[in-house]
Amino acid sequence: MELYSLYAFTDKLIVGSFDLPHGRKLRNLLDAGLATEEELINDVILGAM
C-alpha cells in the first residue's frame, strides 16, 4: 500500500483496507459480527448495491 500511495502505476488495481486510514470503522463492523468481509468489500469498497 505504501508503494502504490506514492505512485499509482495502474488504474486496474483496487487497494482497500479495513484498518487504514486511522479511525476507519470497517474493522469494528467485522469484530462486532455486524458485517462480513464480502459484504464490506462489495458494498463499501466497490460501491455495489
N, C-alpha and C positions, 0 to 999 in steps of 0.2 A: 504494500500500500504506500509506503514511503516513496519508493521509486516512481510509481505512477502519479503520485501527487506532485512530483517535480516535473514530469514530462509525460503528457498523455500521448503515448506512441501509437495508439489505435482507438478508433471510436467503436470498435466491436467488443470491447472489454467492459463489463459492468463490475465495479468494485462496490461492495456493500459490507456494512459492519453492524453487528448488534450492539457493540460497545462504544464505537467512535462515531462522532465526536464525543468528548466527555460530557456526561449528563444525559446521554441517549437513554430513552426509556424502553427501547425494544427488549433489552436483556431482562428488565423487570417483568415484562409480559410473559417471557419464556419461563422465568424462575417461578412465577406465580401459577403457571399452568393455564393461563388465560388464552394463550395462542400457541400454535406450533411453529416450528421453523418454516415449514412450507407455506403456511398462511401469511407469515410476515414477509417472506420473500415475494410471494405473489401479490399481496395487497399493498404493502408499503414500499418495498424497494422497486419492484417492476411496475407498480401502479395499475395492476389488472383489477377488473371489477368482478 
